[in-house]
Amino acid sequence: MNVGCPSLISLTVNTIWFNTCMFGALMLSAIVVDACDLLAKPGIDG
């Protein structure tokens, strides 16, 4: 039984999931920072 291939697939899936999760967290924090920035300066939009 070859365990090299399934473990490689599992590692790839875990890496993709981790990268997606981290990217999502970064995007979310960036959106929150932008929203706070806009709320802190209400004079831009009127």
Backbone bond lengths (Angstrom), bond angles and torsions (degrees), N, CA, C in turn:
res aa  C-N    CA-C-N  psi(-1)  N-CA   C-N-CA  omega(-1)  CA-C   N-CA-C  phi
1 M - - - 1.472 - - 1.530 109.83 -
2 N 1.316 115.53 128.47 1.456 120.15 -176.45 1.538 109.45 -94.73
3 V 1.319 117.31 114.32 1.464 121.66 -178.90 1.520 111.82 -96.07
4 G 1.332 116.91 -4.59 1.465 120.06 -177.98 1.508 112.71 -67.87
5 C 1.342 116.34 -42.37 1.457 119.79 -175.77 1.531 112.71 -70.94
6 P 1.343 119.55 -50.72 1.466 119.00 179.53 1.528 112.65 -59.89
7 S 1.333 117.53 -37.69 1.460 118.98 -179.72 1.524 110.57 -68.30
8 L 1.336 116.22 -33.48 1.463 120.56 178.23 1.526 110.10 -67.67
9 I 1.335 115.70 -42.04 1.468 120.12 177.26 1.529 110.15 -63.33
10 S 1.324 115.84 -43.55 1.459 119.84 179.36 1.524 111.13 -61.84
11 L 1.328 115.88 -42.89 1.464 120.90 179.17 1.524 110.59 -62.34
12 T 1.332 116.70 -41.43 1.465 121.24 179.31 1.520 111.16 -63.82
13 V 1.345 115.56 -45.09 1.465 120.10 179.44 1.523 110.42 -62.87
14 N 1.331 116.95 -42.96 1.461 120.55 179.28 1.520 111.26 -63.54
15 T 1.329 117.13 -39.29 1.468 121.37 179.66 1.525 110.75 -65.77
16 I 1.335 116.04 -44.51 1.474 120.22 179.02 1.524 110.24 -63.43
17 W 1.339 116.11 -43.31 1.471 119.80 -179.58 1.515 110.54 -62.92
18 F 1.348 116.30 -43.57 1.460 120.81 -179.22 1.524 111.10 -64.08
19 N 1.340 116.58 -43.83 1.464 120.50 179.80 1.521 111.21 -64.23
20 T 1.339 116.62 -40.58 1.460 120.68 178.98 1.521 110.18 -64.43
21 C 1.334 115.49 -41.45 1.467 120.20 -179.49 1.524 110.46 -64.44
22 M 1.328 116.91 -45.75 1.459 120.80 -179.80 1.527 111.06 -65.11
23 F 1.346 116.91 -40.77 1.456 120.76 179.15 1.523 110.24 -63.72
24 G 1.327 116.32 -41.79 1.465 121.02 178.18 1.522 111.29 -62.27
25 A 1.322 116.21 -41.52 1.467 120.15 -179.95 1.527 110.48 -66.13
26 L 1.331 116.65 -40.14 1.467 120.51 178.88 1.526 110.99 -64.78
27 M 1.348 116.21 -43.42 1.457 120.47 179.57 1.530 110.50 -63.96
28 L 1.334 115.56 -42.09 1.465 120.19 -179.26 1.522 110.65 -63.38
29 S 1.340 117.11 -44.26 1.463 119.97 180.00 1.525 110.47 -66.10
30 A 1.341 117.34 -35.50 1.454 120.66 178.34 1.527 110.49 -65.85
31 I 1.339 116.60 -39.79 1.466 120.78 178.71 1.528 110.15 -65.91
32 V 1.326 116.23 -41.27 1.469 120.26 179.45 1.528 110.52 -63.77
33 V 1.340 116.26 -42.65 1.468 120.21 179.32 1.525 110.16 -63.82
34 D 1.330 117.32 -42.01 1.465 120.99 178.00 1.522 110.97 -62.56
35 A 1.338 116.62 -42.39 1.460 120.65 -179.62 1.526 110.41 -64.00
36 C 1.322 116.55 -42.74 1.469 119.93 178.43 1.524 110.38 -64.66
37 D 1.317 116.51 -36.86 1.456 121.17 178.20 1.531 110.33 -62.57
38 L 1.331 116.20 -43.11 1.459 120.14 -179.63 1.527 110.53 -68.47
39 L 1.330 116.63 -38.73 1.467 119.89 -179.86 1.531 110.82 -69.02
40 A 1.328 116.49 -30.35 1.454 120.25 -178.34 1.530 111.44 -75.29
41 K 1.350 116.79 -21.95 1.457 120.54 179.97 1.529 109.57 -123.72
42 P 1.320 118.07 79.57 1.466 120.72 -175.72 1.524 113.65 -75.91
43 G 1.313 117.98 -2.64 1.454 119.77 -176.28 1.521 113.97 -81.93
44 I 1.332 118.02 -9.15 1.460 120.22 -175.58 1.527 110.73 -73.68
45 D 1.329 116.29 -49.47 1.459 120.18 -176.55 1.524 112.57 -88.42
46 G 1.322 116.55 -4.48 1.453 117.20 177.97 1.452 114.28 122.51
